[in-house]
């Protein structure tokens, strides 16, 4: 069982760092996964970070800037031709499909005509594909995420300044519990919410479980006056919870 409690928000690189910690993957292993999708081995690294003198983990991504627009077909071809496991390919394609569908609804065009801008950049391809591989290797029985924190403000993107949450995020938030925090701007990225849904996350309170591994993960942005970071926990359901799940399934 995998649990995420996104105190100040969630991004693709935060999700990547958290999954790496849960899987016990170091920078070398992350680089090896990146190589499976044709990226340099040294483009991603797990690193120690601190906020308010409390240490956690973060993910450093070093890739060339690109303004290339990729179609949904381009993304599918990239994933299909990669060296990712079959399960990871399915998860990655499902995640990008959710993004394509959301972008299509936002712009009023068919999914097949969607051109990815920010989410099609190399760093988002890296985040989604590496996260998919790590999640496939972990193969948790459940993924449970807490309510997502949101706030007012603006997001700067390809189409100029837009209200936060960004349109694609707002579209993907349908059916997802949220809560307000005292901050401003983007707290949940399109990559993060698409990954949560693509990986089959449930949204709700902490489940009854025995915790076996933990990590505090930070993003690249520190929000003043807010409890920064996201908590990741890996463990197993307690006997009571496992029995209840079995009973409800029956």
N, C-alpha and C positions, 0 to 999 in steps of 0.2 A: 504494500500500500504506500502510495506517495502523496504527501500533503504539501500544499503551498499556501502560505499566509502572506499575501502581498500588502504589507503595511503602508508603504508609500507609493506603490505602483509596481508595474512589471513591464519589462522590455524584452526583446529577443535575446540580447546578450546576457541579461540577468537570468533568463530561463536556461540559457546554455550553461552558465556558470553553476547554477543550482543542480542541473542534471549531471554535470560533470562531477560535482562533489558527491552526489548520491551514487554515481556509478564507480567512484574511485578512480576516475580518469585524470591523468596529469596532462600537462601541455604537450608532451610528446605524443600521447594517444590522440588528443584532439587534432594535432597536426596530421596524424595518419588518417583520420576520418576526413579532414579537409581535402587531403590528396585524392580521396575517392571521388570527389566531385571536380577534380582538376584544378584545385587551388593550391598555392604554396603551403608547405608544411609549417612554415614559420609565421603564417598569417593570423594565428589564433593562439592565445596563451592564457592560462589560469593564473591569477595573481592575487596577492593579499592586499586588502584595502581596509581603511579605517575611517569611521565617521564618529565624531565625539569620543575619540580614543578607544572605540570598541572595534576590534578587528573582525573582518569577515572576508568574503571572496568576491572577486569580480572577474570579468573576462575582457582581455585586451585584444582588439581586432585591428590588424594593420593590413589594409588593402588599398589599391590605387583608387582614386576618385573616378567615378564613371557617371555619365549622364545618359548612357545607353538605355533605350526603352525596349523591354522584352515582352513579347506576346505570351499568352497562356500556352500556345503551342511550343514556343521556345523553352519555356520552363519545363513542360512535360518531357520534351526531348532531352533536356539536360539531366533530369532525374532518371529517366529510363536508361540513358547511356552511362550513368555513373556506376561506381563500384559499391554502392550502398547495398545493404541486405534487402531482401524482398520485402520484409516487414517495414523497414525504414522507408523504402520507396513509396509504399502505400500510404504511410503516414505523412510523408512530405508532400505527395501529390494531393492528398485530401486537404492539407493545410492551405496550399496554394489555391486549390479549387474554391475554398471558402472565401479567400481574399478576392479571387476573380469574380465570384458571384456578387460579393458585397460591392466591389468597385463598379460592376455592371449596373447594379441597382442605383447606385449613387449618381452615375453619369447617364443613366437611361439608355444603355447600349447592351447588346447580347454579350454573354460571358466570353464567347470566342473572339470578340473584337476588343477585349480589354487589353490595354498596354500598361504594363507595370512600370511605375516610375520609381519612387523611393523603395517600395517593397520589392522591386525587381533588381535593385542594386546588389552588387556582390555580397555586401555584408548581410543582407536579409536572406539571400540564398544560402550563405554560410550558416547563419543562425538556424534556419528552418531545417536544412538537411542534416546538420550535425546533431541538433536536438532530436530529430527523428531517429537517427541511428542510436543515440544514447538511450532514448526511451525504449526503443525496440530491444536493446540489450537488457535493460532493467526489467521490462515486461511486468510492471506492477499490476496487482489485481484490481486496484482502483486508483484514480487520480482525483483528489479532493482539493478544491481551491476555495479560499475565503472570498467574501464579497470584494469586488474591485473598487479601489479608491478613485474618485473623480473630483474634479474641481473646475471652476470657470477659467477663462483666459483664452488665449489664441494659440494656434499651431501654424508654423510656417512650413509650407510645402510647395510642390510644383505649381499649384494653382494660386499661390499667394497666401495671404493670411486668412485663416479659417477659424471658426470657433472651436474650442476644445469641448468634448472629445472630437478628434478628426472624423470626417464623414464616414469613412470605412469602418472605423472603430465603433462609432455610434450605431451603424447598421448591424455590426456583429454583436453588439451588447444586448440585442433583443433576447429576453428570457434569462438574462444574467443578473444576479443580485449585485447592487452597487451601494456605495456609501460615500458621503462627502467628506473631504478633508480641507483643512485651512491652508490652501496653497493656490497656485495658479499655473495654468498651462497643461501640457501633456503629461499624464501619469501612466497611461496604458497605451502602448504602441500597437499599430495594426498587426505587426508580426506576433506580438505577445498574445493578443486575444485570439488570433487565428490559430496559433499553436495550442492554446488551451482547448479550443473547440476541436481542432484536428486530432488532438491526443485523447479526446473523449472525456474531458474534465467534468466532474460534478461540482456544483457550487453550493457551499454550505458550511456548517460549523465543523470543528475538529471532530473526526470520527473516533470511536473507541478503538485504541490500538496500543501496541507496545512499540515504542520508538527505539530504533536501532542505530540510526545515523542522522546527523543534523548538520545544517549549514546556514549561516547568515550571509545573504548575497546583496551586494550593492551595485547600483548602476553608475553611470558616469555623471549623473546630476544629483546634487545634494539639495534637498528642499528645507529651507529654514523653518524652524518651529514644528517640524513634523518628525515622527519616529521613522527614520529612514531605513530602507532595505526590505527584503522579503525573506521569510523563513521557509526553509525546505526541510522536510522530515521524511525519512524512509523507515518503514517498520512493517509489522504484521498485525492483522486484526486480532483482538482478544477473543477468547473462546466464546464469550457471550455475543459479541458482535458477529463473529463468524457463523454462529448458530442461527442468529436472527436473519442474516443474509441468506443462508441456506434454506431456512423456513419460508422466507418471502419468495424465493425463487421457485420453490416447490408449489 
